């Protein structure tokens, strides 16, 4: 039984050592690649920026309708919560 545990511990240490060595090699390889491969320069935009048109904005009537719908929805939620509290 003791021999089996010692073999298991030895196998575990060999496996963990192999993983640590692989990770260290990976870090070294990434560092070398970082130094050898240049980082790309940001490309300047040649297209003019798109300005928002006033036609894209919602009309005042639409904004009023949305506002009224939100207000009514919230009032309905309050009424439902009050009914639940009373029961």
DRENLO-571056 format. One record per residue (C-alpha): z, x negated, y negated; residue in three letters; residue number from 1. Coordinates in steps of 0.25 Angstrom, whole numbers, plus 5000, padded with zeros to 4 digits. Each point is the difference from the previous one (the first is absolute). Example, Ala and Ser with C-alpha at 12.3 -4.5 7.8 and 13.67 -1.06 7.14 Angstrom:
2
@Z:5031 X:4951 Y:5018 res:ALA n:1 .
@Z:4998 X:4994 Y:4986 res:SER n:2 .
//
This chain:
87
@Z:5000 X:5000 Y:5000 res:UNK n:1 .
@Z:5004 X:4989 Y:4990 res:UNK n:2 .
@Z:4987 X:4993 Y:5004 res:UNK n:3 .
@Z:4992 X:5012 Y:4996 res:UNK n:4 .
@Z:5007 X:5002 Y:4987 res:UNK n:5 .
@Z:4997 X:4985 Y:4996 res:UNK n:6 .
@Z:4985 X:5002 Y:5004 res:UNK n:7 .
@Z:5000 X:5012 Y:4991 res:UNK n:8 .
@Z:5006 X:4993 Y:4989 res:UNK n:9 .
@Z:4991 X:4988 Y:5001 res:UNK n:10 .
@Z:4988 X:5010 Y:5000 res:UNK n:11 .
@Z:5005 X:5007 Y:4988 res:UNK n:12 .
@Z:5002 X:4987 Y:4992 res:UNK n:13 .
@Z:4986 X:4995 Y:5004 res:UNK n:14 .
@Z:4994 X:5013 Y:4996 res:UNK n:15 .
@Z:5007 X:5001 Y:4987 res:UNK n:16 .
@Z:4997 X:4985 Y:4997 res:UNK n:17 .
@Z:4985 X:5003 Y:5003 res:UNK n:18 .
@Z:5000 X:5012 Y:4990 res:UNK n:19 .
@Z:5007 X:4991 Y:4989 res:UNK n:20 .
@Z:4990 X:4989 Y:5002 res:UNK n:21 .
@Z:4989 X:5010 Y:4999 res:UNK n:22 .
@Z:5005 X:5006 Y:4987 res:UNK n:23 .
@Z:5003 X:4986 Y:4994 res:UNK n:24 .
@Z:4985 X:4996 Y:5003 res:UNK n:25 .
@Z:4996 X:5013 Y:4994 res:UNK n:26 .
@Z:5007 X:4998 Y:4987 res:UNK n:27 .
@Z:4994 X:4986 Y:4999 res:UNK n:28 .
@Z:4986 X:5005 Y:5003 res:UNK n:29 .
@Z:5002 X:5011 Y:4989 res:UNK n:30 .
@Z:5005 X:4989 Y:4990 res:UNK n:31 .
@Z:4988 X:4991 Y:5003 res:UNK n:32 .
@Z:4990 X:5012 Y:4998 res:UNK n:33 .
@Z:5007 X:5004 Y:4987 res:UNK n:34 .
@Z:4997 X:4986 Y:4995 res:UNK n:35 .
@Z:4986 X:4999 Y:5005 res:UNK n:36 .
@Z:4994 X:5013 Y:4997 res:UNK n:37 .
@Z:5000 X:5003 Y:4985 res:UNK n:38 .
@Z:5005 X:5014 Y:4995 res:UNK n:39 .
@Z:4989 X:5008 Y:4994 res:UNK n:40 .
@Z:4999 X:5002 Y:4985 res:UNK n:41 .
@Z:5001 X:5014 Y:4995 res:UNK n:42 .
@Z:4987 X:5006 Y:4997 res:UNK n:43 .
@Z:4998 X:5005 Y:4986 res:UNK n:44 .
@Z:4996 X:5014 Y:4999 res:UNK n:45 .
@Z:4986 X:5002 Y:4994 res:UNK n:46 .
@Z:5000 X:5015 Y:5000 res:UNK n:47 .
@Z:5006 X:5006 Y:4987 res:UNK n:48 .
@Z:5013 X:5008 Y:5003 res:UNK n:49 .
@Z:4998 X:5015 Y:5002 res:UNK n:50 .
@Z:5006 X:5008 Y:4989 res:UNK n:51 .
@Z:5006 X:5013 Y:5002 res:UNK n:52 .
@Z:4991 X:5012 Y:4994 res:UNK n:53 .
@Z:5007 X:5011 Y:4994 res:UNK n:54 .
@Z:4992 X:5009 Y:5009 res:UNK n:55 .
@Z:5007 X:4994 Y:5012 res:UNK n:56 .
@Z:5014 X:5005 Y:4994 res:UNK n:57 .
@Z:5005 X:5014 Y:5004 res:UNK n:58 .
@Z:4998 X:5010 Y:4990 res:UNK n:59 .
@Z:5012 X:5006 Y:4993 res:UNK n:60 .
@Z:4998 X:5014 Y:5007 res:UNK n:61 .
@Z:5000 X:4992 Y:5014 res:UNK n:62 .
@Z:5013 X:4993 Y:4995 res:UNK n:63 .
@Z:5006 X:5013 Y:4996 res:UNK n:64 .
@Z:4997 X:5006 Y:5013 res:UNK n:65 .
@Z:5006 X:4989 Y:5008 res:UNK n:66 .
@Z:5012 X:5000 Y:4992 res:UNK n:67 .
@Z:5002 X:5015 Y:5002 res:UNK n:68 .
@Z:4998 X:4998 Y:5015 res:UNK n:69 .
@Z:5011 X:4989 Y:5001 res:UNK n:70 .
@Z:5010 X:5008 Y:4991 res:UNK n:71 .
@Z:4998 X:5012 Y:5009 res:UNK n:72 .
@Z:5001 X:4993 Y:5013 res:UNK n:73 .
@Z:5013 X:4993 Y:4995 res:UNK n:74 .
@Z:5006 X:5014 Y:4996 res:UNK n:75 .
@Z:4996 X:5005 Y:5014 res:UNK n:76 .
@Z:5008 X:4989 Y:5006 res:UNK n:77 .
@Z:5012 X:5002 Y:4992 res:UNK n:78 .
@Z:5000 X:5015 Y:5003 res:UNK n:79 .
@Z:4999 X:4997 Y:5015 res:UNK n:80 .
@Z:5011 X:4990 Y:4999 res:UNK n:81 .
@Z:5009 X:5010 Y:4993 res:UNK n:82 .
@Z:4998 X:5010 Y:5010 res:UNK n:83 .
@Z:5004 X:4991 Y:5012 res:UNK n:84 .
@Z:5012 X:4996 Y:4992 res:UNK n:85 .
@Z:5004 X:5015 Y:4999 res:UNK n:86 .
@Z:4999 X:5003 Y:5015 res:UNK n:87 .
//
